[in-house]
Amino acid sequence: MLQLPSSAAKGLYALSALLVFSGPVVAGGLPDDFDIAFGAALTSDYIYNGISQTDGKAAVQGYVELDYSIVYAGVWASNVDFGKDDVEIDASIGIRPETDSAAFDLGYVHYFYVNETSPDYGAIVGAAEYYATDSLTVGANANFAPDYSQMGDHSLWLEGTADVALPANFGVSGGLGYQFFADSLDLPDYWSWNAGVYWTWNDTVTVDLRYVGSDLSRGDCALLMSRSACGNRFMATLSVDTAVSALVGN
């Protein structure tokens, strides 16, 4: 049985605050081209760019997103543990244009920490997916933070991804990414990878089993987070995602 750390309670409070915004509109209709997406997840480890943000412990996460045509604005939250319990809140805004064979995402996200265990910072994010076949999707994403340390030093994350849909709502997916830091930060650049299998029910509930790793040594990892936050590890995630339009039949 998965045991949640006490810090996850803060994640639950943040999740409740997010989801309450969507409640009043579920019973009514929505204007054309407008929707509210929301969801929640329970994961055995919150791993971001190959590094645990919860020191190997479980996390409760949730989000609410307002969508109008291709424009979106959202808020996402999770408990984190950087040697001290905290809550990460990400506020994002952007556009998601699509074609018949591809989808794109260009936006801005700002990372806040409630107890200020880490400096907040913003990043320009971009992603693209190409539907190579009916079952194969390949993609790439980037995250550029021009002031990662709040001292004018930048960071850049680049990743390539692949996803193969399988029969019976199963699928396999993976990614290979590289993290760059400005020389002035004196932090180690590194590779990270992940591969896993997932199953989705009714386009709403997803179970994801994933293996994640990086080439960071324990010493290099301590410069970024803690000595125990890196290394190859397994993670399991149960998530629920839906939208007001799906609930009211718009």
ZIRAVEN-V985052 format. One record per run of one state. SS is the DSSP state (helix for helix, strand for strand, loop for the rest). FROM is the first residue (numbers start at 0). TO is the last residue. If there is no record, write none. Layout:
[[SS;FROM;TO] [SS;FROM;TO]]
//
This chain:
[[loop;0;6] [helix;7;22] [loop;23;32] [strand;33;42] [loop;43;45] [strand;46;47] [loop;48;49] [strand;50;51] [loop;52;57] [strand;58;67] [loop;68;69] [strand;70;80] [loop;81;83] [strand;84;94] [loop;95;96] [strand;97;97] [loop;98;100] [strand;101;112] [loop;113;119] [strand;120;130] [loop;131;134] [strand;135;144] [loop;145;153] [strand;154;164] [loop;165;165] [helix;166;168] [strand;169;180] [loop;181;181] [helix;182;184] [loop;185;188] [strand;189;200] [loop;201;203] [strand;204;213] [loop;214;216] [helix;217;223] [loop;224;231] [strand;232;242] [helix;243;247] [loop;248;249]]
//
